[in-house]
Amino acid sequence: MAISRYAFTSLVKQGSLKGTSMACTRIRRAISQNKLQYTTTFLRERQRLDHIAANIYGHSSLWWIIAAASNIGWGLQVPPGTILKVPSDLGEILNLMR
């Protein structure tokens, strides 16, 4: 099940996406308010967020969920040793979007 980080963003100016996805904002807010269950891990050498997402969620395209929860702007420039917050339940993520 792939969830796009753009699925819940308003379209403006002839259908092009502008601004930050509401999905990421909602995930960050839920993490900061302790309303979203997550585990914490450290990024290891040669690991990437898409690899972790594939292992945990079964799909590498869900890397953005880990990035949003961990307050990471760009998932490809995360150094080893970074503390990651990994949401435990994709159902909770979907509920945030409703």
N, C-alpha and C positions, 0 to 999 in steps of 0.2 A: 504494500500500500504506500504509494508516494503522495506526500502532502506538499504542495508548492507553497513556498513562502510568499508568493504573490497572489495566491488564490483569494485572499481577503483584503486586498488593497484596492482602493477606488481607482478607476480609470479616468484620466483627464486628458485634455488636449488631443483629441482625435484617437483615443484608445491607447496612448502610450502611458507607461507607468511613471509616476513621479513620486518622489519622497520615499520615506522608509515604510517598509511593510508593517501593517498593523499586527501581523502574526508575531513578528520579532518583538515588538513593543509589548504585546500582551504576555509573551513568555517571560520577558525580563521583569515585568511588573509582578507576575505570579511568583517568580523565584524570590524576588525581594520581599514579598509579603508572606512567604512560606505557604503558599497555596498550591504549590506544585511539588510532587515528590521527585527527588533526584538522588543520584549517587555522585560521589566525588572521586575523581581519579587524577593522576598526573599524566600529562602527555610525555611519552617516551621518545627517545631518539628514533628517527625514521617513521614515526607514526603520523598520521594525518587524520583530520576530523572525519573525512569521508570513509576512511578505513574503520574507524570506531563506529560510525553510524551503520555501516554494513554489518559489522559484527553484532551490534546490539539490536538494531531495528530491522535488519535484513535488506536494507537498501541504502546505498552510498549517497544518494541524492538528498538524504535527510540530515546531512552534516550541518545544515543551517540551524537546526533545532538546538544542537549542542553549542554552536557559536552564539546563538541568541541567549541561551540560558547562562552561558559563561561570560557574557558581555564582551564577546570578541567580534570585531568589525569585519575582518577579512580572514577567512579560515585557512588560507594557504600560507600565511605568514605568522604562524603560531610557534614560538620556540619551545624546545623540549623543557620540561619542568613546569609548564603552565598548568595551573589547577583548572580542571574542567568540571563543570556541573552537567551531568547527563540525566535528563528527565527519564524517569523509569517507565512511564505509561503513555503510549501514543494516544490512547483514548482521552487522557486528560488534556493533551495538546489540542485535540479536535474540539473538546468541550470549551476550551478557551476561545475558540474562533467563532462560536455561536453567539 
